[in-house]
Amino acid sequence: MNKLHPILLIVILALHATEPIANAQAQQPSEEQLAQALKRFPQADTNKDGKLTAEEIQQFRQSRQRNRRQAAAAQPTQAGDANLTETLAGMNAQFKNVEVELLEWPSELHEKLGKMTKLAFVTRPVEKVEGKLPLLINLHGGGQRWFDMNLHEQLEIAARLGMKRGYDIAELGGKGLMALDPNTAERWVPDSLDTMLDYVLENFPEIDKDRVYVMGYSAGGGATWRWINQSPDRFAAAAPCGFTGGSAQDDAKKLANLPIWTMAGSEDGKNPAGIRRMVERLRAAGNVNVKHTEFEGADHRAGGRAVFGTAELVDWMLGFKRSATTD
């Protein structure tokens, strides 16, 4: 077997890997693995003989690449980390509806993104979707210890503790949308996020600019709240969840036209009461598209799992477009 570029290896492994994440290996697929791949991707069986070959896998990968972003967009990176490559392959082997790739921000852009890391995750639907794709941006939570970890360490801990990201709810929702999970080594900064979104919308022409959604939990929920307060007209809907509910000094009137779904665990310290007060401020400002869900008996960690287990959130968001187009 010829030596493959590590990034192409991600896709091929995603099609035939059946071992757990920690044991994902780059090797010639067995008959059992090919059979499993056929169940997931029957369209790869081009000669319709009921069997899948390595050549058909390669052809299927190439056909899917033709639907990828234009060359001007940022390209996935090797990241110099074979463990991360293998982990992504194992994740994709478990997903049925989406495929996750690494995205590397260009150096000239990365210099403008504060302490956002150079790598992010971008998720696309497995099945081709006609027309432009909605975009869901998820802002992760965490503190200094989390920020100090590399991506592979974060993924390992997330898998162990059941922590989820945007690609997980995109898989759960099973809808035709893209998801973007940027990563940061500090508290999220709205100015940097606006710069990132400018780049994404310019370089990913397949994205519907009027159907951009943002969500986050814990510190990511607070970041979502700060970002929509700074740039409310950029989004079609938002879900700031599992945080203190923002400041009473925030001008809720600027969010009167933005659909917002908030969630929190009922046993998550001061967060549920803070979010309830935030919901009251939004409704008092005239927002008629505010939803609130409180997960009975859930602490902070359980509340996060519940948020990313709410498949209805995806359907709800996709029901909205920006109320006014400004570009």
RODO-2510 file (C-alpha; in nm, 4 decimals, decimal comma):
residues 327
     n   res          X          Y          Z
     1     m     0,0000     0,0000     0,0000
     2     n     0,1429     0,3380    -0,0963
     3     k     0,2194     0,5831     0,1794
     4     l    -0,0729     0,8237     0,2248
     5     h    -0,0716     1,1905     0,3180
     6     p    -0,1832     1,2100     0,6854
     7     i    -0,4876     1,4247     0,6026
     8     l    -0,6129     1,1811     0,3381
     9     l    -0,5583     0,9117     0,5974
    10     i    -0,8156     1,0787     0,8248
    11     v    -1,0899     1,0291     0,5685
    12     i    -0,9925     0,6733     0,4805
    13     l    -0,9692     0,5730     0,8467
    14     a    -1,3047     0,7366     0,9097
    15     l    -1,4550     0,5034     0,6512
    16     h    -1,3132     0,1751     0,7769
    17     a    -1,1910     0,2139     1,1355
    18     t    -1,3912     0,0061     1,3834
    19     e    -1,1532    -0,0049     1,6790
    20     p    -1,2029     0,2318     1,9766
    21     i    -1,0546     0,5787     1,9517
    22     a    -0,7446     0,5016     2,1530
    23     n    -0,6581     0,2064     1,9296
    24     a    -0,7313     0,3617     1,5878
    25     q    -0,4526     0,2469     1,3567
    26     a    -0,3559     0,3172     0,9964
    27     q    -0,3681    -0,0269     0,8350
    28     q    -0,5100    -0,2184     0,5402
    29     p    -0,8842    -0,2603     0,6058
    30     s    -1,0019    -0,6085     0,6933
    31     e    -1,3075    -0,7739     0,5381
    32     e    -1,5043    -0,6978     0,8527
    33     q    -1,4036    -0,3316     0,8426
    34     l    -1,4988    -0,3072     0,4757
    35     a    -1,8373    -0,4584     0,5578
    36     q    -1,8907    -0,2023     0,8325
    37     a    -1,7945     0,0798     0,5948
    38     l    -2,0423    -0,0519     0,3391
    39     k    -2,3231    -0,0292     0,5951
    40     r    -2,2373     0,3343     0,6638
    41     f    -2,1647     0,4361     0,3053
    42     p    -2,3596     0,2103     0,0656
    43     q    -2,3209     0,4759    -0,2041
    44     a    -1,9472     0,3963    -0,2128
    45     d    -2,0279     0,0576    -0,3719
    46     t    -2,0110     0,1929    -0,7263
    47     n    -2,0402    -0,1421    -0,9055
    48     k    -2,3344    -0,2476    -0,6843
    49     d    -2,1911    -0,5926    -0,6151
    50     g    -2,2638    -0,5752    -0,2426
    51     k    -1,8946    -0,5540    -0,1517
    52     l    -1,6579    -0,2641    -0,0864
    53     t    -1,2949    -0,2446    -0,1974
    54     a    -1,0122    -0,0135    -0,0970
    55     e    -1,0289     0,1362    -0,4469
    56     e    -1,3974     0,2187    -0,4069
    57     i    -1,3222     0,3833    -0,0715
    58     q    -1,0609     0,6005    -0,2413
    59     q    -1,3014     0,6940    -0,5227
    60     f    -1,5736     0,7783    -0,2719
    61     r    -1,3371     1,0027    -0,0785
    62     q    -1,2378     1,1847    -0,3967
    63     s    -1,5997     1,2387    -0,4992
    64     r    -1,6763     1,3930    -0,1608
    65     q    -1,3758     1,6204    -0,1822
    66     r    -1,5231     1,7791    -0,4939
    67     n    -1,7903     1,9261    -0,2694
    68     r    -1,5344     2,0806    -0,0387
    69     r    -1,4620     2,4466     0,0122
    70     q    -1,2714     2,6463    -0,2474
    71     a    -0,8939     2,6600    -0,2380
    72     a    -0,9008     3,0071    -0,0861
    73     a    -1,0358     2,8695     0,2379
    74     a    -0,8103     2,7572     0,5199
    75     q    -0,6914     2,3995     0,4765
    76     p    -0,6845     2,1148     0,7306
    77     t    -0,3489     2,0635     0,8936
    78     q    -0,1390     1,7664     0,9982
    79     a    -0,0725     1,9522     1,3229
    80     g     0,2351     1,7357     1,3671
    81     d     0,0323     1,5179     1,6007
    82     a    -0,0312     1,1596     1,4919
    83     n    -0,2403     1,0955     1,8044
    84     l    -0,4760     1,3780     1,7147
    85     t    -0,5043     1,2451     1,3603
    86     e    -0,5899     0,8983     1,4886
    87     t    -0,8379     1,0353     1,7408
    88     l    -1,0224     1,2290     1,4713
    89     a    -1,0336     0,9157     1,2578
    90     g    -1,1860     0,7220     1,5449
    91     m    -1,4429     0,9955     1,6089
    92     n    -1,5461     0,9985     1,2438
    93     a    -1,5780     0,6213     1,2479
    94     q    -1,8452     0,6576     1,5152
    95     f    -2,0348     0,9402     1,3454
    96     k    -2,3008     0,8584     1,0856
    97     n    -2,4280     1,2015     0,9827
    98     v    -2,1222     1,4281     0,9917
    99     e    -1,7498     1,4310     0,9278
   100     v    -1,5061     1,6383     1,1345
   101     e    -1,1836     1,7902     1,0058
   102     l    -0,9087     2,0030     1,1512
   103     l    -0,8940     2,3581     1,0243
   104     e    -0,5810     2,5707     1,0447
   105     w    -0,6217     2,9468     1,0417
   106     p    -0,3770     3,1238     0,8060
   107     s    -0,0923     3,2950     0,9909
   108     e    -0,1969     3,6450     0,8873
   109     l    -0,5468     3,5821     1,0253
   110     h    -0,4275     3,4018     1,3365
   111     e    -0,2252     3,7080     1,4380
   112     k    -0,5554     3,8956     1,4667
   113     l    -0,7345     3,6340     1,6752
   114     g    -0,5821     3,7063     2,0138
   115     k    -0,5098     3,3804     2,1941
   116     m    -0,7409     3,1665     1,9861
   117     t    -0,5424     2,8580     1,8898
   118     k    -0,4419     2,8055     1,5289
   119     l    -0,6493     2,4894     1,5034
   120     a    -1,0277     2,4576     1,4999
   121     f    -1,2768     2,1853     1,4114
   122     v    -1,5042     2,2163     1,1104
   123     t    -1,7903     1,9696     1,0618
   124     r    -1,9848     1,8969     0,7443
   125     p    -2,2763     1,6662     0,6651
   126     v    -2,1846     1,3292     0,5133
   127     e    -2,4619     1,3527     0,2582
   128     k    -2,4422     1,6257    -0,0031
   129     v    -2,6864     1,9104     0,0583
   130     e    -2,8310     2,1190    -0,2220
   131     g    -2,7943     2,4922    -0,1791
   132     k    -2,6097     2,6829     0,0902
   133     l    -2,5465     2,5408     0,4356
   134     p    -2,6424     2,6917     0,7719
   135     l    -2,3497     2,7381     1,0133
   136     l    -2,3564     2,6580     1,3856
   137     i    -2,0679     2,8028     1,5880
   138     n    -2,0040     2,6484     1,9292
   139     l    -1,7871     2,8235     2,1887
   140     h    -1,6356     2,5825     2,4396
   141     g    -1,6147     2,6461     2,8113
   142     g    -1,3231     2,5931     3,0466
   143     g    -1,0746     2,7790     3,2594
   144     q    -0,6984     2,8201     3,2751
   145     r    -0,6192     2,4502     3,3233
   146     w    -0,8338     2,3688     3,0202
   147     f    -0,6774     2,6482     2,8151
   148     d    -0,3298     2,5110     2,8865
   149     m    -0,4134     2,1727     2,7297
   150     n    -0,3526     2,0878     2,3654
   151     l    -0,6409     1,9726     2,1459
   152     h    -0,5666     1,6039     2,1861
   153     e    -0,5633     1,6316     2,5648
   154     q    -0,8935     1,8196     2,5528
   155     l    -1,0518     1,5501     2,3365
   156     e    -0,9317     1,2731     2,5686
   157     i    -1,0773     1,4432     2,8753
   158     a    -1,4000     1,5291     2,6929
   159     a    -1,4461     1,1651     2,5922
   160     r    -1,3837     1,0477     2,9488
   161     l    -1,6203     1,2982     3,1108
   162     g    -1,8888     1,3061     2,8423
   163     m    -1,8210     1,6698     2,7484
   164     k    -1,9570     1,7643     2,4054
   165     r    -1,8910     2,0150     2,1276
   166     g    -2,0677     2,1512     1,8247
   167     y    -1,9901     1,8472     1,6126
   168     d    -2,1711     1,6271     1,8664
   169     i    -2,4975     1,8191     1,8470
   170     a    -2,4616     1,8419     1,4674
   171     e    -2,4361     1,4606     1,4593
   172     l    -2,7289     1,4256     1,6987
   173     g    -2,9452     1,6657     1,5012
   174     g    -2,8720     1,4894     1,1739
   175     k    -2,9486     1,8004     0,9713
   176     g    -2,7680     1,9464     0,6713
   177     l    -2,5541     2,2089     0,8401
   178     m    -2,1917     2,2961     0,9040
   179     a    -2,0524     2,3344     1,2549
   180     l    -1,7470     2,5303     1,3612
   181     d    -1,5708     2,4699     1,6928
   182     p    -1,2948     2,7264     1,7362
   183     n    -1,0565     2,6881     2,0277
   184     t    -0,9080     2,9442     2,2613
   185     a    -0,6336     2,9650     2,5242
   186     e    -0,8025     3,2535     2,7051
   187     r    -1,1456     3,3973     2,7778
   188     w    -1,3303     3,4428     2,4477
   189     v    -1,3002     3,7936     2,3014
   190     p    -1,5916     3,9167     2,0843
   191     d    -1,3646     4,1298     1,8637
   192     s    -1,1550     3,8233     1,7766
   193     l    -1,4687     3,6196     1,7128
   194     d    -1,6008     3,8863     1,4753
   195     t    -1,2701     3,8797     1,2863
   196     m    -1,2896     3,5013     1,2653
   197     l    -1,6472     3,5101     1,1380
   198     d    -1,5569     3,7716     0,8750
   199     y    -1,2939     3,5334     0,7402
   200     v    -1,5197     3,2287     0,7469
   201     l    -1,8031     3,3992     0,5605
   202     e    -1,5641     3,5354     0,2994
   203     n    -1,3805     3,2081     0,2364
   204     f    -1,6554     2,9507     0,2734
   205     p    -1,9035     3,0466     0,0000
   206     e    -2,1179     2,7428     0,0747
   207     i    -2,2359     2,9044     0,4014
   208     d    -2,5695     3,0873     0,4134
   209     k    -2,4831     3,4227     0,5732
   210     d    -2,8400     3,4673     0,6912
   211     r    -2,8393     3,1364     0,8796
   212     v    -2,5474     3,1653     1,1215
   213     y    -2,6159     3,0415     1,4757
   214     v    -2,4058     3,0526     1,7915
   215     m    -2,4193     2,8532     2,1134
   216     g    -2,2014     2,7819     2,4128
   217     y    -2,2105     2,6301     2,7596
   218     s    -2,0518     2,7486     3,0848
   219     a    -1,7756     2,9956     2,9916
   220     g    -1,8866     2,9373     2,6326
   221     g    -2,2388     3,0435     2,7311
   222     g    -2,1068     3,3650     2,8787
   223     a    -1,9012     3,4217     2,5636
   224     t    -2,2096     3,3643     2,3480
   225     w    -2,3952     3,6252     2,5513
   226     r    -2,1120     3,8804     2,5176
   227     w    -2,0784     3,8170     2,1442
   228     i    -2,4481     3,8568     2,0633
   229     n    -2,4545     4,1723     2,2758
   230     q    -2,1717     4,3154     2,0672
   231     s    -2,2891     4,1862     1,7271
   232     p    -2,6585     4,0881     1,7459
   233     d    -2,7230     4,1444     1,3747
   234     r    -2,4787     3,8721     1,2685
   235     f    -2,6887     3,5822     1,3932
   236     a    -3,0189     3,4153     1,3172
   237     a    -3,0511     3,2605     1,6664
   238     a    -2,8402     3,1938     1,9750
   239     a    -2,8234     2,9585     2,2732
   240     p    -2,6226     3,0980     2,5686
   241     c    -2,6401     2,8222     2,8303
   242     g    -2,5092     2,7243     3,1729
   243     f    -2,3654     3,0594     3,2884
   244     t    -2,4528     3,3409     3,5300
   245     g    -2,6952     3,5157     3,2962
   246     g    -2,4932     3,8227     3,2100
   247     s    -2,5148     4,1683     3,3574
   248     a    -2,8351     4,3567     3,4302
   249     q    -2,6602     4,6549     3,2707
   250     d    -2,6593     4,4854     2,9283
   251     d    -2,8990     4,6496     2,6849
   252     a    -3,1513     4,3723     2,6249
   253     k    -3,3355     4,5946     2,3754
   254     k    -3,0670     4,5312     2,1129
   255     l    -3,1545     4,1614     2,1360
   256     a    -3,5294     4,2103     2,1028
   257     n    -3,5327     4,0557     1,7539
   258     l    -3,2861     3,7701     1,8114
   259     p    -3,4359     3,4278     1,8933
   260     i    -3,2655     3,2954     2,2072
   261     w    -3,2935     2,9575     2,3803
   262     t    -3,1318     2,9411     2,7233
   263     m    -3,0713     2,6269     2,9291
   264     a    -2,9281     2,5400     3,2693
   265     g    -2,9292     2,2652     3,5296
   266     s    -3,1530     2,3373     3,8278
   267     e    -2,8701     2,2479     4,0700
   268     d    -2,5993     2,4514     3,8970
   269     g    -2,5271     2,6996     4,1758
   270     k    -2,6251     3,0588     4,0932
   271     n    -2,6515     2,9953     3,7190
   272     p    -3,0198     2,8943     3,6876
   273     a    -3,1439     3,1980     3,8807
   274     g    -2,9157     3,4280     3,6800
   275     i    -3,0396     3,2867     3,3504
   276     r    -3,4019     3,3190     3,4613
   277     r    -3,3419     3,6884     3,5324
   278     m    -3,1791     3,7244     3,1891
   279     v    -3,4863     3,5680     3,0266
   280     e    -3,7084     3,8144     3,2140
   281     r    -3,5003     4,1078     3,0865
   282     l    -3,5217     3,9815     2,7291
   283     r    -3,8979     3,9367     2,7449
   284     a    -3,9414     4,2773     2,9055
   285     a    -3,7451     4,4233     2,6138
   286     g    -3,9997     4,2792     2,3710
   287     n    -3,8295     3,9560     2,2625
   288     v    -4,1092     3,7118     2,1800
   289     n    -3,8752     3,4316     2,0687
   290     v    -3,7174     3,3406     2,4016
   291     k    -3,7184     2,9800     2,5242
   292     h    -3,5890     2,8599     2,8585
   293     t    -3,5202     2,5034     2,9711
   294     e    -3,4120     2,4032     3,3198
   295     f    -3,2954     2,0445     3,3669
   296     e    -3,4331     1,9228     3,6969
   297     g    -3,1687     1,7896     3,9357
   298     a    -2,8767     1,8542     3,6990
   299     d    -2,5538     2,0053     3,8280
   300     h    -2,3102     2,1917     3,6039
   301     r    -2,1608     1,8884     3,4302
   302     a    -2,4933     1,7090     3,3890
   303     g    -2,6479     2,0300     3,2584
   304     g    -2,3837     2,0473     2,9861
   305     r    -2,4549     1,6914     2,8765
   306     a    -2,8256     1,7730     2,8682
   307     v    -2,7750     2,0816     2,6510
   308     f    -2,5774     1,8903     2,3895
   309     g    -2,8285     1,6076     2,4094
   310     t    -3,1146     1,8383     2,3102
   311     a    -3,1561     1,7580     1,9414
   312     e    -3,4583     1,9902     1,9241
   313     l    -3,2207     2,2853     1,9616
   314     v    -3,0909     2,2264     1,6096
   315     d    -3,4417     2,2134     1,4611
   316     w    -3,5415     2,5239     1,6535
   317     m    -3,2409     2,7248     1,5359
   318     l    -3,2825     2,6203     1,1744
   319     g    -3,6331     2,7654     1,1822
   320     f    -3,4901     3,1182     1,1886
   321     k    -3,3069     3,3466     0,9478
   322     r    -3,1613     3,6865     1,0170
   323     s    -3,4464     3,9354     1,0472
   324     a    -3,2563     4,1972     0,8448
   325     t    -2,9712     4,1607     0,5968
   326     t    -2,7043     4,4247     0,6334
   327     d    -2,4457     4,3062     0,3792
***
